[in-house]
C-alpha cells in the first residue's frame, strides 16, 4: 500500500474518530453571567436604584395590569435540538417573556425514546468495525477460521468509496436516531401544547393564548390565597 492509499484511508478514519470523540464528550455549559464584571459594577452605581424599583412595583401592578400575570410562573419548552428547532424555541421564548413580564421560560432538549438512544450509540461501533474489516480483512478472517465473504472483495475493490459511504450512512442513521421531532410546551408543570400530538408547530398567537389561559386559570384558583396574601 503506497502513501496515496494510506492518505485516502487515513482521512476518513481520522474524521470518524473525531465524530466518536465529539459524540461522547459533553458540551461545555454556556456562560450566562460573565457580562457582570467587577469594573462594570463599580462604574454603574446609578442604574442600581432603577433596577430595585421594578420588583417593588410588581406586587402592586399584579392585581390591576394583565402583564403581571406571568410573575412567578414557569414555562418549559422541550424541543428536538438535532432537528434544528432551537430557533423556533428561542422565538417563542422571547415572545412569551414580552407578553408576560416576570415569567420564567426554560429551554431544554427533548431526548428520543430509549431504544433509539441505545441504537444511536451502537452505530459508531458498526462504522468502526466495517472500516476495520475493509482495511485489515485479510488478517481478520483467517484468524476467525473462515474465508472472506464475497462482499468483502467487492468492498475491497473500492476501499475509499466503501469507507466514505460507511461513514456518511452511519452519520445519517445516527442523526435520525437522535431526533425526537418534539416541541413540547409546559406551563407550571402542565402540558399546554405538544407537537408529537398535534404534528405541527404552534403559532405565536396560539401559544400566547394557551399560556395566557393557563395563567388566568391558575390565578383564579389561587384567588382566595392571593387575597389573603395581598
C-alpha positions in Angstrom: 0.0 0.0 0.0 1.6 3.3 -1.1 1.4 6.7 0.5 -1.6 7.9 -1.6 -3.7 4.9 -0.5 -2.7 5.4 3.2 -3.7 9.1 2.9 -7.1 8.2 1.3 -7.8 5.6 4.0 -6.4 7.7 7.0 -8.5 10.8 6.3 -12.0 9.1 6.7 -10.7 7.1 9.7 -9.5 10.4 11.4 -12.8 12.1 10.7 -14.7 9.1 12.1 -12.6 9.1 15.3 -13.3 12.8 15.8 -17.0 12.2 15.4 -16.9 9.4 18.0 -15.0 11.7 20.4 -17.4 14.5 20.0 -20.4 12.1 20.4 -19.3 11.0 23.9 -17.9 14.3 25.0 -20.4 16.5 26.9 -20.8 20.0 25.6 -19.4 22.8 27.9 -22.0 24.9 29.7 -22.8 28.2 28.1 -21.7 31.2 30.1 -24.6 33.2 31.3 -23.3 35.6 34.0 -20.0 36.6 32.5 -21.3 40.0 31.5 -21.2 41.3 35.1 -17.6 42.1 35.7 -16.2 43.9 38.7 -15.2 47.0 36.7 -18.7 47.4 35.3 -20.2 47.0 38.8 -18.1 50.0 40.0 -18.8 52.2 37.0 -22.6 51.7 37.1 -23.8 52.7 40.5 -26.6 54.9 39.2 -28.8 52.3 37.3 -28.9 50.2 40.5 -31.9 52.1 42.2 -33.9 51.8 38.9 -33.5 48.0 39.0 -34.5 47.8 42.6 -37.7 49.8 42.0 -39.1 47.4 39.4 -39.5 44.3 41.6 -41.2 46.6 44.2 -43.8 47.7 41.6 -44.8 44.1 40.5 -47.0 43.2 43.6 -49.0 46.4 43.2 -49.4 46.0 39.5 -50.3 42.4 39.6 -54.0 42.8 40.6 -54.6 45.6 38.1 -52.4 45.1 35.0 -52.5 41.9 32.8 -48.7 42.0 32.3 -48.1 40.9 36.0 -49.9 37.7 35.5 -46.7 35.9 34.5 -44.8 36.8 37.7 -43.5 33.7 39.4 -44.8 31.3 36.6 -42.5 28.9 34.8 -42.8 27.7 31.1 -40.7 24.8 29.8 -40.1 24.4 26.1 -38.6 21.0 25.4 -37.6 20.7 21.7 -35.6 18.4 19.5 -32.1 20.0 19.3 -30.9 17.7 16.5 -33.9 18.7 14.4 -32.8 22.4 14.3 -35.8 23.5 16.4 -33.7 25.8 18.6 -34.5 28.9 16.5 -38.3 28.3 17.0 -37.8 27.7 20.7 -35.9 31.0 21.1 -38.5 32.9 19.1 -41.3 31.6 21.4 -39.2 32.3 24.5 -38.8 35.9 23.5 -42.5 36.3 22.7 -43.6 34.8 26.0 -41.2 37.0 28.0 -42.5 40.1 26.2 -46.2 39.1 26.5 -46.0 38.1 30.2 -43.4 40.2 32.1 -41.9 38.3 35.0 -42.4 34.8 33.5 -39.6 32.3 33.5 -39.1 30.4 30.2 -36.6 27.5 30.2 -35.4 25.7 27.1 -34.2 22.1 27.1 -33.6 19.2 24.7 -36.3 16.6 24.4 -34.5 13.2 24.1 -35.7 10.5 21.8 -37.1 7.2 23.2 -34.7 4.9 24.9 -34.5 2.3 22.1 -33.5 5.0 19.6 -30.9 6.4 22.1 -29.4 2.9 22.6 -29.2 2.3 18.8 -27.6 5.6 18.2 -24.7 4.6 20.5 -24.3 1.3 18.5 -24.0 2.9 15.1 -20.4 4.2 15.6 -19.3 0.7 16.7 -20.6 -0.7 13.4 -18.9 2.1 11.5 -15.6 1.4 13.1 -16.0 -2.3 12.7 -16.8 -2.2 8.9 -13.9 0.2 8.3 -11.6 -2.1 10.2 -12.7 -5.1 8.1 -12.2 -3.1 4.9 -8.7 -2.1 5.9 -7.5 -5.3 7.6 -9.9 -8.0 6.5 -7.1 -10.2 5.1 -5.8 -10.7 8.6 -9.1 -10.7 10.4 -11.0 -13.5 8.6 -8.1 -16.1 8.7 -7.8 -15.6 12.4 -11.5 -16.3 12.8 -11.1 -19.5 10.9 -13.2 -18.5 7.9 -12.8 -17.5 4.3 -13.5 -13.9 3.4 -17.1 -13.5 2.1 -17.8 -12.3 -1.4 -19.0 -8.9 -0.3 -15.6 -8.2 1.2 -13.8 -8.5 -2.1 -16.3 -6.1 -3.7 -15.8 -3.5 -0.9 -12.0 -4.1 -1.0 -12.0 -3.3 -4.8 -13.1 0.3 -3.9 -11.8 0.9 -0.5 -12.0 4.7 -0.4 -15.6 4.7 -1.7 -16.7 2.0 0.7 -15.1 3.8 3.7 -16.7 7.1 2.7 -20.1 5.5 2.2 -19.9 3.7 5.6 -19.0 7.0 7.3 -21.7 9.1 5.6 -24.5 6.5 6.0 -23.6 5.9 9.7 -23.8 9.6 10.4 -27.2 9.8 8.7 -28.6 6.9 10.7 -27.2 8.3 13.9 -28.8 11.7 13.3 -32.1 10.1 12.5 -32.0 8.0 15.8 -31.1 11.0 17.9 -34.0 13.1 16.6 -37.3 13.1 18.5 -39.3 15.7 16.5 -40.7 17.1 19.7 -41.7 20.7 20.6 -43.5 20.3 23.9 -44.6 23.4 25.9 -45.3 23.1 29.7 -46.8 25.8 31.8 -46.3 25.3 35.6 -45.7 21.6 35.0 -48.8 21.0 32.8 -48.7 20.3 29.1 -50.3 23.1 27.0 -49.1 22.1 23.6 -47.4 19.0 22.1 -46.0 18.8 18.6 -45.9 15.0 19.0 -49.7 15.0 19.4 -50.7 17.8 17.0 -48.0 17.1 14.3 -47.4 20.8 13.8 -45.8 23.8 15.4 -47.8 26.3 17.4 -48.2 29.8 16.1 -47.1 32.7 18.3 -50.7 33.9 18.8 -51.9 30.4 19.6 -49.2 29.7 22.1 -49.7 33.1 23.8 -53.4 32.4 24.2 -52.8 28.9 25.5 -50.2 30.1 28.1 -52.4 33.2 29.0 -55.4 31.0 29.5 -53.5 28.6 31.8 -52.0 31.5 33.8 -55.5 33.1 34.2 -57.0 29.8 35.4 -54.2 29.3 37.9 -54.7 32.9 39.1 -58.4 32.3 39.6 -57.8 29.1 41.6 -55.3 30.9 43.8 -57.6 33.9 44.2 -58.6 33.2 47.8 -55.0 32.6 48.9 -53.9 35.6 46.8 -56.4 37.9 48.5 -55.2 36.8 51.9 -51.5 37.3 50.7 -52.2 40.8 49.4 
